[in-house]
Amino acid sequence: MNHPTKFTHRQPSNDAFISLAIEETNAVADACIIGGGLAGLSLSILLAKQGWKVILFEKHTYPFHKVCGEYISLESKPFIERLGFDIPEYKYPHITDLKVSAASGVEVNRRLDIGGFGISRFTLDYELSLIAKNCGVTILHERVEDVNYIDNKYHVKSNKGQYTSTICTGSFGKRSNLDVKWQRSFVKSAQKGLNNYLGIKYHIRHDHPKETIALHNFKNGYCGISAIEDDKYCLCYLTSANNLASNGNDIAMMERNILHQNKNLKKIFTEATFLYPEPLVISQVSFVNKTQYERNMPLCGDAAGLITPLCGNGMSMALKAASLLAPLLDQYLNGSIKLEQLNGTYSKQWHATFNRRLQVGRMVQNLFGNNQMTSLFLQTCRTIPAITDTLIRYSHGDTY
């Protein structure tokens, strides 16, 4: 394919956006991708390798940190390497064991069948962004404010200009300004105070075993710790908004009063060296069902559906979703399928691939957070180890 190497960049007034978008006749890109996380970067690389002209919008400049558990199951390793990123085992810790604890002190320890490795989003996203650029992807550090589908074209409005493309996809994370603007159903539930969680992350240095990913429960939440590169650890927890509010919206106070009730967490928080001056925080996180396309635009990654962090597999889900969507986008751009077929087929494939993972995650999350219920559940898992093994298996997928 012979695509132009430059695209026009127009800056009309806000009031003129719709009319000027309709007047645009030449697409400035084959595909626009909104959101430069794992799903967006993977999609951009796959499409660019097929010869399509791709614009990727990411409001932050790489590298940057994200609230994320930073564990990837080995099911995704071959795919990541096909994207062009080498994963030498000596550099990124191989994680083979799982530890789960309740605030009461009950613990479960199990071997992970497939296992995984630890890598920070700071590193992985940056490396994938370099691969994307080398493949010819145009990365724009702009905030997308709206998308309109008019006359079989997508018209993207950012804070710096207007862009037109043949196809547009959204991979804009757990909750974005577009989710709010479009009043997606999960945003409405969070605004009503339902399914309203906070995600909080640190990087630390600690003597935690590098081969073990641990999940420590506390009242209305749970905290994970696992090794990443450079002898560091990712410490990331999910908690209810009520936990923070009941502690004067003071994160440190909440950690002392609630998280420290679990002796494992008290040890980590009092003995570890914290590498951030302040924690990374994301609010209004919701795990209710989401749609896989919105306004004729297919969605990928957390924008399409968010797995509970206790399953430790959100990064793998984002990568897998990109592997599902990319061939369909290629077929649409080639004219092999229509938009309705693209969205319909992708939605079916997405549900067939992830529904069981999401259901297992929600089920286990309902058992965690309540101290008594968590203890009872873990005691049952200790008595019947096959329960834990089944849950681990159902929260992972096949190698691809």
N, C-alpha and C positions, 0 to 999 in steps of 0.2 A: 504494500500500500504506500502511496505517496501522499503524505500529510504535510501541511504547512508547518514551519517551525515557529511561527509567531502567531499571536492572536490579538485581535483588537481589544482595547480596554477603554470603555466609554464611561463617562461620569455624568449622566443626566441627573436632574433633580429627582427627589423622591416621588413627587407628584407625577412625573413623566415616565415612571418606571414601566407601567403596564403598556402604555401606548408605544413607547420606544421598543419594548420587547417584542411586540407584535410586528413592528416594522422591520425588525432584524430578519434578514433573509439567509445569511450565510452563517452556519454554526461555527463558533470559534473553537469548538472541541467536539470530539466524538463522545467523550464521557466526562462528566463532572462528578467528583466524589467529595462529599461533605463530611469531613472528619478524618484526621490523620492518625488514628490509632491502629491497632493491629489489623482489624478488618479492612479499613480504608487503605492502608499502605499495601496490604497483600493484594487487594483488588486492583490497585493502580499498577502494581508490578505485573500481574498476570495479564491485564489488558494491554499494557505497553509492550509486553513481549509478543503479543499478537499483532502489533503494528498500529494499534489505535492511538489517537492523540488524546491524552488524558490530562485534566487539570484536577489537582487535589487541593482542597481547602483545609488548612489547619491554622487556627488562630494563634497558637503558640509557636515559638521557634525552637526547633530541635537543638540539643537534647533537653528534655524537661521531665520532671517527676509526675507520676499519676498515682492516685489512690487505687491500689491494686495489690492482690496477694503475691504476685510475681513467682508463681509456680506454674510450670507447664508440664502436663503429662507427656510421656514419650510417644503417645499416639500422633503428636503433631510434629515430631522431629523430622521425619522425611519430607514433609511439606515445607517446613521452614528452610531446609537445605535446598529444596528445589527452587525456592525463591531466590537463593543465592547467598544465604547466610550460613557460614560454617559454624558448627557447635562443637568445638573440641572439648572432650570430657575433662581434661585437666584444668580448664578455665572456669567451667560452670558446674557447681556441685551437683552430683547425682543423688537424688532423694529416693530412698527405698523403703522408709518406714513411716508409720503414722502413729501418733499419740494423741489421745483425746482425754480431757479431764473435766470433771465437774467441780463446782465450788466446794462440794462436800469432801473432796479428796479421792473420789472414785476415779480410776483411770483404766483406759483400754489401750493396749499396744498391739498393732498388727503390721504385717508385712504388706506392702503395696505390690500387687501382681505385676503391673506394668511399670510403675514408678514414674519419675519425672526428673526435671532439673530446675534449678533456680536461676533466674536472670532478671535484672531490674528492667522496668519499662524505660528508664533513662537510657540504658544501653541498647535494648532490643529495638525500640522505636527509632532511635537515631541510626542504627545500622541499616534498618530497612528503608529509612528515608534516603540514605546514600545510594542504596541499590535502586530505589525508584528513580532518583535523579539520573543515575547512569543508564537507566532504561529509557530515558526521554520524558519522564513524567514532569510536568510543570507543577511545582509546589508553591502555593500562594498562602502567605501568612495573613489571612484576612478572616473576618468574622462574617459568616453568611447570615443574612437577616431574613431572607424569604426565598421561596422557590415557587414559580408558577409554570404550569404545563399549558401551553397555548399553541395552537396550530401544529401539533405533533412535535413541538420542541420544548425543551426545558429552559426557563429563563431564571438565572440565578442572580440574586441581588446580594452583594456583600457591602461591607462598610466602606469599600473603596471603588466599587464599580459594578458593571453589569456584564454577565456572560451568558452565552447560549450554547446548548449542547444537544446532541441527539438522544442521549440517555443521561440520567442523573440518579445517583444513589446516595442514601444517607447512612453514615456510620459514625454518628456524632455522640456516641457515648451513652452514659446512664441517664442523663437528663440535660437537655440543652435549651437554648433560647428558642429553637424551632419547636421543640416539644411543647413549650409553654405557649408560644404564639398560636400553634395549631390546636391547643387545648386537647391533647391526646388523653385518653381515658385514665391512664395511670397518673398523669399530672393532676387531674381533678381529684383523684382519691387521696393523693398526698396533700393537696391543698385543704382537704377536709380533715386532715390529721390521721388518715388511714394508711397503714403500711409505710409509715414514715420513719426512716432510719438514717443514721449518720455513718459514714465511713471515715475512719481516721487511720493514718499511716505514718510510721517512722522508719528510718534506717538506723540500725544499731550495731554495736559490736558486743558479743556475748559469748559464753562458753557452751551454748546449746549445741548438741550433736548435729553435724552438718548433714548427715544422711536422714535426719528425721524432720518431718513436717508435723508440727503440733498444733492442736486446736483446744484452747482452754476456755471453758464456759464461765459465764457470770450472769448475774440477774439481767434479763432482757438483752443479752448479747453474747458474743464469743469473739475470741482473739486468736489469730494465727501467727505463727512464727516459723520461718524457713530460711535456709541459707541462700544467698545470691553470690554474685562475683565479688572478688577483692576482699574476702574474709568478712563480709558484711551479712547482716540478716534483715529481712523484711519483717516488720512487726505491724500488723494491720488488723484492726478490729471493727466490728459492726455493732452498733448499739442503738437503742431506741432514742428518739428525740426527747422523750419524757425523762430518760436518765440524765441527760444534760440539763434540761430545764429544772429538775429537782435539785440540782447542784449549782444553782445560780449561773447556769451557762458557762461554768468554769471547767474546762477539760481536765486540768490537773486535779481539781477537787473531785471530779467524778471518778477519775482513775484511782485516787486514794480511797474513796468511800465505797466504790462498787467493784472495780476490777480487782483490787487487792484482796477481796474476800476469797479469791482463788489463790492458794499459796504459790502455785506456779507463776502466776502473773505478778504477784507481789515480789517474788524473787527477781523476775526479769526487770520490772520497772525500777527496782531499787538498786540492782547491781549492774545493769547494762550501761554502756556509754552511748548516749543518744547523739546522732550525727546531724540532725536538723535543729536549727534554732527554734523552730516551731513545727508542730505536726501539719501534715497535709490533711485537709478536711473536705468532704463533699457531703452536702445535706440533701434531704428529701429523696433518698434512695428508695425505690419501690420495686417489689418483686411480683407484682400482679401481671397478668397476661398482657402482652403487647401485640400489635399487628405487624406483619412482615412487609407491608407496603402502606404508604400514606400519600394521598394526592398523586396517585399514579407513579409513585417513586418507590422502588424496592429499598428495603432497609436491611442493614447488616450489623453484626456485632451486638453490643448492648442496646442499640436503638431498636432492635427487633425482639429482644428477649434477654432477660438478665437472670443468670443462675445464682443461687444463694452462695455466698463465699465459702460456706462450710464444705461445699463440694470441691473447692480448690481447682476449678477447671474453667473459669471464665475466659482465660486467655486462649485455651485450646478451642473453646466454642467459637470465639471470634474468628480464629484462623480457619476452622472447619467451615463456618458459614461463608467465608470468602471463597473457599474452594468450591462450594456449591453454586454460588451466584455467578462467579466469573464466566463459566462456559455459557450460561444462559444470556449474559450480557453480550458476549461475543456473537452468539446466534442472532440476537436481536439486531445488533449493529450490522451483521451480514445480511439481514433481511430474511433470515430463515424462519423466524417466529415473530408473532405480533406481541404488542405490549401486554395484552390480556393473558396470553400464553406464558409470557415471561413471569409476570407476577403470580399467576395461578400455580404454575409448576414449581416456582421457587418456594412459595408458601407451603405447598404439600411436602416438598423435600425437607424443608426446614423442620416442620412438625414431625415428620417421620424420623428425623435424625435426633432431635433434641427433646421431644415431649417427655420421654421417660426420665431423662436427666433432670428436667425441670420439676417434674412431679416428685421424684425422689428428694430433690433439694428442698422443696417446700414442705414435704412430709417431715423430714428430719429437722428442719428449722422450727416446725411447730413443737417438736419434742425438746428443743434446746431453748435456753433463755429462762426457763422456769427451773429453779434449782432442784426442787424435789423430783420433777419429771425427768430432768437430765440425769440425775443420780440413778433413778429407777431404770431408765433406758440403758445406761452404760453398764449397770449391774447385769441386766438381761444379756447384753452383748458379750460380757465376760463369761456368762454361763453358756451362751450359744454363740460361739465365734463366727459361725456361718452367716449370722445376721450382718455382722460388720463386713465380711467379705462380699456379700451380695450387694450391699449398699455401695461399697467401693467400686465394684464392677459396673453397677448401673449408672454411676456418675461419671464413667469414662466411656470412650468409644474405641472403635477399632483403629489400628494404625492406617494412615492414608498418605 
